């Protein structure tokens, strides 16, 4: 899958092992984009992991995901 290729909600739930309701709640809260691509897959996996492993609130998981995405972008820029 390329970075700009969109996937469906169903595909996202399978790839990330989350429920459709989990995704819909976070989209409604503005924590996930309404359209899903490779970056959304990474974000969902990170957020799910943070929520599960550290019992993080969805908002906190989204904030940490934002910071990790920014770190990834900075590292890519340095290369």
ZIHUSUL-V401707 format. One record per backbone hydrogen bond with DSSP energy under -0.5 kcal/mol. CO is the residue of the C=O (numbers start at 0). NH is the residue of the N-H. If there is no record, write none. Layout:
# ZIHUSUL-V401707
[[CO/NH] [CO/NH]]
This chain:
# ZIHUSUL-V401707
[[1/4] [2/37] [2/38] [6/35] [7/11] [8/12] [9/13] [10/14] [11/15] [12/16] [12/17] [18/22] [19/23] [20/24] [21/25] [22/26] [23/27] [24/28] [25/30] [25/31] [26/29] [34/36] [35/6] [36/40] [37/41] [38/42] [39/43] [40/44] [41/45] [42/46] [43/47] [44/48] [45/49] [46/50] [47/51] [48/52] [49/53] [49/55] [50/54] [56/60] [57/61] [58/62] [59/63] [60/64] [61/65] [62/66] [63/67] [64/68] [65/69] [66/70] [67/71] [68/72] [69/73] [70/74] [71/75] [72/76] [73/77] [74/78]]
